[in-house]
Amino acid sequence: MNTEIRKVDFLIIGSGIAGLSYALKVASFGKVCMITKSDQDESNTKYAQGGIAAVTYQPDSFEKHIHDTLVAGDGLCVEEVVKMVIAEAPERIKDLIEWGARFDKNKSGDFDLGKEGGHSENRILHHKDNTGWEIERALIEQVHSHPNIEILDHHFAVEIITEHHQGKYINSSSPEINCFGVYVLNTRTGLTEAILAKTTLMASGGAGNVYASTTNPKIATGDGVAMVYRAKGRVADMEFIQFHPTALYEPGVQPAFLITEALRGDGAVLRSAAGEQFMLRYDERGSLAPRDIVARAIDNELKVSGADCVYLDCTQIDETRLKNHFPNILAKCLSIGINPNTDFIPVVPACHYMCGGISVDEYGRSSIKNLMAAGECARTGLHGGNRLASNSLLEALVYSERASNYAIAQINSISFAENIPEWDIKGTADPEEMVLITQSLKEIQAIMSNYVGIVRSNVRLQRALDRLQILHRETENMYRRTTLSTSLCELRNLILVGYLIIKAARLRKESRGLHYSIDYPRPGETLLRTGSLETS
C-alpha cells in the first residue's frame, strides 16, 4: 500500500487556541495544514470555563501578576519567561478581540474581571462560564475564512518524521534531529499518509486521561509529548500534574464536569461533609488558595473523614449574578437535582492540567529542529511547580505568536525532506484486541490514580512503575501485530506519558508545587496516619 505524501509550509498538530492562533499568524506566508484527531472544535480550549488572565486596569499591575505567578509556581518558574508572558498579555488580548472573541463587560463598559485562586487582583477576562468555547468559536470562524488554511479533521498524528525514519542516527547518542513532518492516520478511511512540512507546531494539548477522573475531553491522551519523546526530543517537569480542586462529584461520569474556580472568586466557599469551612486550617487565603494547596486539603479531608466528596457553598452569591455569569454550571446542577442557590454542590479533585511537557525556548522551539510546541503540551517555564489559574490560555497565545514570528523568518530557508519511507502497516484487525485495549486503558488509569495522584510516596511510585512496565510490554507487542488504530496509538501514548510522570516524580527528592511525597514532607507540615498531610 503506497503512503500518500502531502507537502505544506506550516504544519500544525492540534486545533485548540495555540494551533488556531498560530495558523492565523502564519497563513499569509505560505500553505498551512492543521490536523486534528477529532472534530475541528474539540480541544481542551473548548472546555476552559474560567477565563484568561491579563493586566488590563489599575490597581492591577504587571508586577502583581508576576508575583502571583511566581508564588503559585513554588519557586520553580523561569522568572524571565513569567515577565515576558505577562508583559505581552495585553497585545494578545487585543488579537483575540480583533478576531471576534467577546469578553463580558460591566455596566460602565469595562471588562467584568473575575478573580481566582492565587490572584491578588481581579484580572480574569471571561465570557460567562464558557470562555474557552467562545475563544474557540471566534478563532475557527477566522480560520475557515482564510484561503491558505486547510483543516484535516479525524486525522491522527502517529509519529514525527525524523532522520531516524531514514535509518540515520539510530546508534548515535547525540545527533541533531530534524522534524520533516508527521505520519498521519486518516481515521475515516484507515489509510496513512506522510505530511511533509518546512516547520511543524505541536499544539496537541494535555494528557488528562492518564487518570481515571479528569476534566479533560477524551482526546487528551498526551499524544504530542509521547511523539516528541519517542523522537528523542526533550521533555521536562512531567511530575507536576494539576488536579482541579472542584470537579462535580458524579461517580462514573467522564469527563468530570468542571466547577470553575471563578465561583470561589465570587464568594463561594468550600465546606466539609459536616458543613465546616475547612480551608482556613490549611491556608490563610482559605478557599482562594492556589490549586495545589486546595486539592491537597480536600484530599486530606476526604481521607480523614471517609467522605466521598466535599461541598462548594454558592448560596451567598446573588441569584441573578449566578444565573447571568455561570449559566452552564447552573443548568448542569439543576439537571441533576441540585439548586446552587439553596444547595451545596458536591465536588472532588480531578486531573486537570499538565504543567510539564515538551521543553521549548522563548520562541517555542523544541530540541528537535523545525519543531515547535505551544499550549498545554509545551513546558515553557511559566508555570513552574503549579500553574496559576487562567494563565494557560494566555501562555498558549503568547508562545504561538512568538513561534509564528520565528517560523515566518525561517520559512524560505527550509527545504522539504527527500527519501521519506512509506509507513509500514502490518497486522490484522481483531475484535479481541479492542477488548484488551479497553482493559489496558482502565488499568493505566487505575495505576496512576491509586499510586501517582495528589499525594505520592517512593513505595507507591515503584509499585506504579512495576505495573506500568508490564502494560508497556503487552501494548508494544500488540502494536507490532495489530492494524493501526486511534485507540491503540492513544494507549501507547498514555502509557509513555504515565512512565514520564513516574520517572520525573521519582527523581524529585522533595515536595514542591503539585508534587507532594510523604517521604519528603515540607517544613511545617505533619503527616497523618492516612498518608496525607495537614498544616501544623
C-alpha positions in Angstrom: 0.0 0.0 0.0 1.5 3.3 -1.0 1.7 6.1 1.5 0.3 9.4 0.1 2.7 12.3 0.6 1.4 15.9 1.1 3.6 19.0 1.3 2.9 22.2 3.2 4.9 25.1 4.5 3.4 25.2 8.0 2.0 22.1 9.7 0.0 22.3 12.9 -1.0 19.3 15.1 -4.0 20.3 17.2 -6.9 22.7 16.9 -7.1 24.5 20.2 -6.2 28.1 21.0 -2.4 27.5 20.4 -2.8 25.9 16.9 -5.6 28.2 15.7 -4.0 31.5 16.7 -0.6 30.3 15.2 -2.4 29.4 11.9 -3.9 32.9 11.6 -0.5 34.4 12.2 1.4 32.4 9.6 -1.3 31.9 6.9 -0.2 34.9 4.8 3.3 33.5 4.4 2.6 30.0 3.0 0.3 27.0 2.9 -1.0 25.9 6.3 -2.3 22.4 7.2 -3.9 21.8 10.5 -4.6 18.2 11.6 -6.8 17.3 14.5 -7.8 13.8 15.6 -11.4 14.6 16.3 -13.8 17.3 15.2 -12.3 20.7 14.5 -13.6 22.4 17.6 -12.9 19.5 20.0 -10.0 20.6 22.2 -9.1 21.4 25.9 -9.6 25.0 25.0 -13.3 24.5 24.3 -13.8 23.3 27.9 -12.0 26.2 29.7 -14.6 27.8 31.8 -12.9 30.4 33.9 -11.1 32.7 31.5 -7.8 34.3 30.6 -5.6 36.3 32.9 -4.2 39.6 31.9 -3.5 43.0 33.4 -6.0 45.5 31.9 -6.8 48.1 34.6 -5.3 49.7 37.6 -4.9 49.0 40.5 -3.6 45.8 38.9 -0.1 45.8 37.5 2.4 43.6 35.7 4.4 43.3 39.0 1.4 41.9 40.9 0.6 39.4 38.2 4.3 38.3 38.0 4.4 38.0 41.8 1.2 35.9 41.9 2.6 33.6 39.2 5.9 33.1 40.9 4.3 32.4 44.3 1.9 29.8 42.7 4.8 28.2 40.9 6.5 27.5 44.2 10.0 28.7 43.2 10.3 26.8 40.0 9.1 29.3 37.4 11.6 30.7 35.0 11.3 34.4 36.0 12.2 35.9 32.7 9.6 33.8 31.0 7.0 34.9 33.5 7.9 38.6 32.9 7.8 38.1 29.1 4.4 36.4 29.0 2.7 38.8 31.3 4.1 41.9 29.6 2.9 40.6 26.2 -0.6 39.7 27.5 -2.4 42.9 26.7 -1.4 42.7 23.0 -2.5 39.1 22.7 -5.9 40.0 24.3 -6.3 42.7 21.6 -5.6 39.9 19.0 -8.4 37.8 20.4 -10.9 40.7 20.4 -9.9 41.6 16.8 -10.6 38.0 15.8 -14.1 38.3 17.3 -13.9 36.9 20.8 -16.4 38.6 23.1 -15.5 39.1 26.8 -18.1 40.1 29.3 -18.3 43.8 30.3 -19.9 45.6 33.2 -22.4 48.5 33.0 -19.5 51.0 32.6 -18.3 49.3 29.5 -15.1 47.9 31.2 -14.2 44.3 31.3 -16.0 42.4 34.0 -12.9 40.9 35.6 -13.1 37.8 37.7 -10.8 36.6 40.5 -9.5 33.1 41.0 -7.2 31.2 43.5 -3.7 32.7 43.9 -4.6 36.0 42.2 -4.3 39.2 44.3 -6.5 41.3 41.9 -9.5 40.8 39.7 -7.8 40.2 36.3 -9.6 37.3 34.6 -11.3 38.2 31.3 -14.2 35.8 30.7 -17.3 35.0 28.6 -19.8 33.9 31.2 -18.6 30.4 32.3 -17.6 29.1 28.9 -14.7 31.4 27.9 -12.8 28.6 26.0 -15.9 27.8 23.9 -16.2 31.5 22.9 -12.5 31.8 22.0 -12.6 28.5 20.0 -15.7 29.8 18.1 -14.1 33.1 17.2 -10.8 31.5 16.0 -12.4 28.7 14.0 -14.5 31.3 12.2 -11.4 33.2 11.2 -9.5 30.1 10.2 -12.4 29.0 7.9 -12.3 32.3 6.1 -8.6 32.1 5.2 -7.8 30.5 1.9 -4.4 29.4 2.9 -5.5 27.2 5.8 -6.7 23.6 5.4 -8.0 21.7 8.4 -7.9 17.9 8.2 -10.2 16.6 11.0 -10.3 13.0 12.1 -6.6 12.7 11.2 -4.4 11.2 13.9 -0.7 12.1 14.1 1.1 8.8 14.7 4.8 9.7 14.7 7.1 12.7 13.9 9.2 12.0 10.8 12.9 12.5 11.5 16.3 11.2 10.3 15.5 8.0 12.3 13.0 7.0 9.7 15.7 7.3 7.0 17.9 4.9 9.0 20.2 7.7 10.2 21.4 8.4 13.7 19.9 5.3 15.2 23.1 4.4 17.0 24.3 7.9 17.7 23.9 9.3 21.2 23.6 13.0 20.4 22.7 13.7 16.8 21.0 16.9 15.6 17.5 15.7 14.9 15.2 17.5 12.3 11.5 17.3 12.1 10.4 16.7 8.5 6.6 16.4 9.2 4.4 13.6 10.5 2.9 10.3 9.6 -0.9 10.6 9.9 -3.7 8.1 10.1 -7.0 9.1 8.4 -9.4 7.5 10.9 -12.3 7.7 8.4 -10.5 5.6 5.8 -7.9 3.7 7.8 -5.2 4.9 5.4 -1.9 6.6 6.3 -0.1 9.5 4.7 3.0 11.4 5.2 2.6 15.2 5.6 6.0 16.9 4.9 6.4 20.4 6.3 9.1 23.0 6.4 8.0 23.8 10.0 5.8 21.9 12.4 4.0 23.2 15.5 2.9 20.7 18.1 -0.2 22.0 19.8 -1.8 18.7 20.8 -3.0 19.6 24.3 -2.8 17.7 27.5 -2.9 14.2 28.9 -5.7 14.2 31.5 -7.0 10.7 30.5 -3.9 9.1 32.0 -6.0 9.4 35.2 -9.4 7.8 36.0 -11.1 11.1 36.7 -10.3 14.2 34.6 -12.0 17.4 33.4 -10.3 16.9 30.0 -12.2 15.6 27.0 -11.4 12.0 25.8 -9.0 13.3 23.2 -6.5 14.4 25.9 -4.1 11.5 25.7 -0.6 13.1 25.7 0.0 12.4 22.0 2.4 15.3 21.4 4.6 14.7 24.4 4.8 10.9 23.6 5.7 11.5 19.9 8.4 14.0 20.8 9.9 11.8 23.4 9.9 8.8 21.1 11.7 11.0 18.5 14.4 11.7 21.1 13.2 15.2 21.9 13.5 16.7 25.4 10.6 16.9 27.9 10.6 18.4 31.4 8.6 18.9 34.6 6.3 15.9 34.0 5.8 15.3 37.7 3.7 18.4 38.0 0.1 17.3 37.2 -2.5 19.8 38.4 -5.7 18.4 39.9 -8.5 20.9 39.8 -10.0 21.0 43.3 -13.6 21.3 42.3 -14.9 18.9 39.7 -18.6 17.9 40.1 -18.9 14.7 42.0 -20.7 12.3 39.7 -19.4 8.7 40.1 -18.8 7.0 36.7 -19.3 10.1 34.6 -16.4 11.0 32.2 -15.2 13.6 31.7 -15.8 15.2 35.0 -17.8 18.4 34.8 -15.7 21.3 35.9 -17.0 23.7 38.6 -14.9 26.9 37.8 -12.7 28.5 40.4 -14.4 31.8 39.4 -17.2 30.8 41.7 -14.9 31.0 44.6 -13.7 34.3 43.3 -17.3 35.5 43.5 -17.6 34.3 47.2 -18.3 30.6 47.1 -16.6 28.6 49.9 -15.6 25.0 50.4 -17.3 23.0 53.2 -16.7 19.6 54.6 -19.4 16.9 54.8 -20.1 18.3 58.3 -20.6 21.8 56.9 -17.3 23.3 58.2 -15.3 25.9 56.2 -12.2 23.8 56.5 -9.7 25.7 54.1 -8.6 28.3 56.7 -7.0 25.4 58.6 -4.7 24.9 55.6 -4.0 28.4 54.2 -4.8 31.9 55.3 -6.3 32.5 51.8 -9.0 30.0 52.5 -11.0 28.7 49.5 -8.9 31.0 47.2 -5.6 29.4 47.9 -3.6 28.1 44.9 -4.9 24.9 43.4 -2.2 22.6 44.7 -2.9 23.6 48.3 -6.7 23.3 47.9 -6.5 20.0 46.1 -4.3 18.5 48.9 -6.5 19.9 51.6 -9.6 18.3 50.0 -7.7 15.0 49.6 -6.8 15.1 53.3 -10.4 16.0 54.4 -11.7 13.0 52.4 -9.1 10.6 53.8 -9.6 11.7 57.4 -13.4 11.8 57.3 -14.0 8.9 54.9 -16.5 11.0 53.0 -16.9 10.7 49.2 -16.8 14.4 48.5 -16.7 17.9 49.9 -19.1 20.7 49.0 -19.0 24.1 47.4 -21.4 26.6 49.0 -22.5 29.2 46.5 -25.6 30.3 48.4 -24.1 33.7 49.3 -23.7 34.6 45.6 -26.6 36.7 44.2 -29.1 34.6 42.3 -29.1 37.0 39.3 -25.3 37.0 39.1 -25.2 33.2 39.3 -27.7 33.0 36.5 -26.1 35.5 34.3 -22.4 34.7 34.8 -22.5 30.9 35.4 -25.4 29.7 33.3 -23.8 26.4 32.2 -22.9 25.4 35.7 -26.3 26.4 37.0 -28.0 24.4 34.2 -25.8 21.3 34.8 -26.5 21.3 38.5 -30.2 21.8 38.1 -30.3 18.9 35.6 -29.1 16.5 38.4 -31.4 17.9 41.1 -29.0 20.4 42.7 -30.0 24.1 43.0 -26.8 26.1 43.7 -28.9 29.0 45.1 -30.0 26.8 48.0 -28.0 23.5 47.9 -24.3 22.8 48.3 -22.5 21.4 45.2 -20.7 18.1 45.8 -17.1 18.4 44.4 -13.9 16.3 44.3 -10.4 17.0 42.8 -9.9 15.7 39.2 -6.9 15.7 36.9 -7.0 19.0 35.0 -3.7 20.3 33.6 -0.2 19.1 32.7 2.4 21.8 33.8 5.3 20.0 32.2 5.7 18.8 28.6 7.9 19.4 25.6 10.8 21.6 26.5 10.8 24.8 24.5 12.7 28.1 24.5 11.3 31.6 24.3 10.3 31.2 20.7 8.6 27.8 21.3 11.5 25.9 19.7 11.9 22.3 20.9 15.2 20.4 20.9 14.2 19.0 17.5 15.0 21.3 14.7 12.0 22.9 12.9 9.6 21.5 15.5 8.0 24.0 17.9 5.4 23.5 20.6 2.8 25.7 22.3 -0.1 25.3 24.6 -0.5 22.6 27.2 1.8 20.1 25.6 4.7 22.6 26.0 6.9 23.2 29.0 7.8 26.9 28.8 8.8 27.6 32.4 5.8 29.9 33.0 4.0 27.5 35.4 6.9 26.1 37.5 5.6 23.7 40.0 2.0 24.8 39.8 0.0 26.8 37.2 -1.7 29.9 38.4 -5.3 29.8 37.4 -6.2 31.2 33.9 -2.5 31.6 32.9 -2.8 28.7 30.4 -4.8 30.3 27.6 -2.5 33.3 27.9 0.6 31.2 27.6 -0.7 29.5 24.5 -1.4 32.8 22.8 2.0 34.4 23.7 4.0 31.3 22.6 2.0 30.8 19.4 2.8 34.5 18.5 6.5 34.0 19.2 6.7 30.7 17.4 4.9 32.2 14.4 7.4 35.0 14.2 10.3 32.6 14.2 8.7 30.3 11.7 7.9 33.1 9.3 11.5 34.4 9.5 12.9 30.9 8.7 10.4 29.5 6.2 12.2 30.5 3.0 15.5 28.9 4.1 14.0 25.5 4.8 13.6 22.7 2.1 11.4 19.7 2.1 12.9 16.4 3.1 13.5 13.7 0.5 13.6 9.9 0.6 10.9 9.6 3.2 10.0 5.9 3.7 6.4 4.7 3.5 4.6 3.9 6.7 4.8 0.2 7.3 1.4 -1.2 8.3 1.3 -4.8 9.5 -1.1 -6.9 11.4 -4.8 -7.7 11.1 -7.8 -6.3 12.9 -9.0 -8.5 15.7 -12.1 -7.8 17.9 -10.3 -9.3 20.9 -7.6 -6.7 20.6 -10.1 -3.9 21.1 -11.2 -5.6 24.4 -7.6 -5.7 25.5 -7.1 -2.0 24.6 -10.1 -1.0 26.7 -9.0 -3.1 29.6 -5.4 -1.8 29.5 -6.7 1.8 29.4 -8.7 1.2 32.6 -5.6 -0.4 34.2 -3.3 2.5 33.5 -5.9 5.0 34.8 -6.3 2.9 38.0 -2.5 2.7 38.4 -1.9 6.4 38.0 -4.9 7.4 40.2 -4.1 5.0 43.0 -0.3 5.5 43.1 0.7 8.7 41.3 -2.1 11.1 42.4 -2.3 14.1 44.6 -0.2 12.6 47.4 2.7 10.2 46.5 5.4 8.1 48.1 8.5 6.2 47.0 6.7 2.9 47.5 3.7 3.9 45.5 5.8 5.2 42.7 7.8 2.0 42.5 4.6 0.0 42.5 3.1 2.1 39.7 6.3 1.7 37.6 6.4 -2.1 38.0 2.8 -2.4 36.9 3.2 0.1 34.0 6.2 -1.8 32.6 4.0 -4.9 32.2 1.4 -2.9 30.4 4.1 -1.3 28.2 5.4 -4.7 27.1 2.0 -6.1 26.3 1.0 -2.9 24.4 4.1 -2.8 22.3 3.6 -6.4 21.3 0.0 -5.6 20.3 1.2 -2.6 18.4 3.6 -4.7 16.3 1.0 -7.3 15.3 -2.3 -5.3 15.1 -3.7 -2.9 12.5 -3.1 0.7 13.4 -6.0 2.4 15.2 -6.5 5.6 17.2 -7.3 3.7 20.4 -4.2 1.6 20.2 -2.0 4.7 19.5 -3.6 6.6 22.4 -3.0 3.7 24.7 0.7 3.7 23.8 0.9 7.4 24.3 -0.8 7.3 27.7 1.5 4.5 28.9 4.5 6.6 27.9 3.2 9.7 29.5 2.4 7.8 32.7 6.0 6.5 32.7 7.4 10.0 32.2 5.3 11.3 35.1 6.5 8.5 37.4 10.1 8.9 36.3 10.1 12.6 37.0 8.3 12.1 40.3 10.9 9.6 41.4 13.8 12.0 40.5 12.4 14.8 42.6 13.5 14.2 46.2 11.4 17.0 47.7 7.8 18.1 48.0 7.3 21.1 45.7 4.3 22.6 44.0 2.0 19.9 42.6 4.4 17.1 43.6 3.8 16.0 47.2 5.5 13.0 48.6 5.0 11.7 52.2 8.7 10.7 52.1 9.8 14.4 51.8 7.3 16.5 53.8 7.6 20.2 53.6 8.7 22.2 56.6 5.7 23.0 58.9 3.6 20.0 57.8 2.9 16.9 59.8 1.8 13.5 58.4 -1.4 11.8 59.3 -1.8 8.1 59.5 -3.7 8.2 56.3 -0.5 9.2 54.4 -1.9 12.6 53.7 -1.0 15.9 55.3 -2.2 18.9 57.2 -0.5 22.2 58.1 0.7 22.3 61.7 
